[in-house]
């Protein structure tokens, strides 16, 4: 039987241990990929690391619950996922080695959760104001009928609220005139409204009232029949 001397056995064992330690301390090839930038919040205190490996020399500092980090990359080593990102906000110190804003490094997913409570604010359209109710405008006579001979055409004009419904009343000695043209009208977009009518050949000469009513407001002028 071939028996190795004790010293040779110790040398072989030491070499085997050194090879095993070298293998364990060397990272396996990692599957790393950039991801769309997203915000995560730290839920459990832990280490931020310079490399996606759990060894004392990779510790950069501590993260605290409530810290926020922007995740930009993921890596998978030995079937374990790691997040790489930048610390964007911190809470009160939970450890002497608490990292500062702007520190970058690797985190285990068990320390964070994606922060759905802090969505990017979006602009909200301003509410469309309800249309204002039509203003109640007065009535202003803009064209007086003046003096008109019997058998001639008289005219009168007024201004009120745009598109306001208006009516006209002409009263002679014999009563209210029913001449063609003295019908209700709506003011135009600028608030102007006008009427034209023929004075009867047998209308009594004199000054007779002409009343224009728009909405609940009226204005009165007169026509002088000659």
C-alpha positions, 0 to 999 in steps of 0.5 A: 500500500502506498502511504503518503508521509504526514507532511505530504498529506498536510501540504496537499490539504493546504493546497486544496483549501487554498484552491477552494477559498480562491474559487469561493471568493471569485464571483461567477459570471453574472447576468447584468442588464440595464432597466428602465429607471424606477424608484424604490423605497428601503423597507429593511435596513441593510448594506449597500455594496460596491459589488453584487457580492456578500463580503465585508470588503464590498460594504459601502454603508448602511441604508435605512428604512424610508430611504429612496433609491433609483434603480437603473440595473439588475444583476443575477449571480448564483440565481440571486438578483441584485439591484444597482442604483443611486440613493436619492433621499435619506431619512434620519440616520439609523446607523453611524455608516448611513449612506448619503444622497448620491451614493451608488451601489448594489442592494438585495431586493429583500431590502426594498420595494418598488415605490408605487406611492410616489408616481411622477405627478402629471399635469391636470387640465384646468376645469372648463369654467361654466358659461356665465348666464346671459347678462341682464342689460338695459335698453338704449335708444340709438336711433330716434324715429324723429318726425315722419309724414303720414304715409312715410316709413319710420325707423327706430334702433336700440342696443341691448345684450347680444342676441336678446329677444326684444319687442316694440309697441307704437301707440297712436291716438287710435291705439296700438299700431299693427303695421307690418314690421312691428314684430319681435326680434332678437338683437344681433351679436353686438346687441343692436336691433332695429325696426322699420314700419309705415305710418298710416295715411290717416294716422292722427298727427302728433307725438306718439310713444314708441316703447322697446322691451328687451327681456325685463327692461324697456326704453321709450322714445316717440315718433312725431307724425306730421 
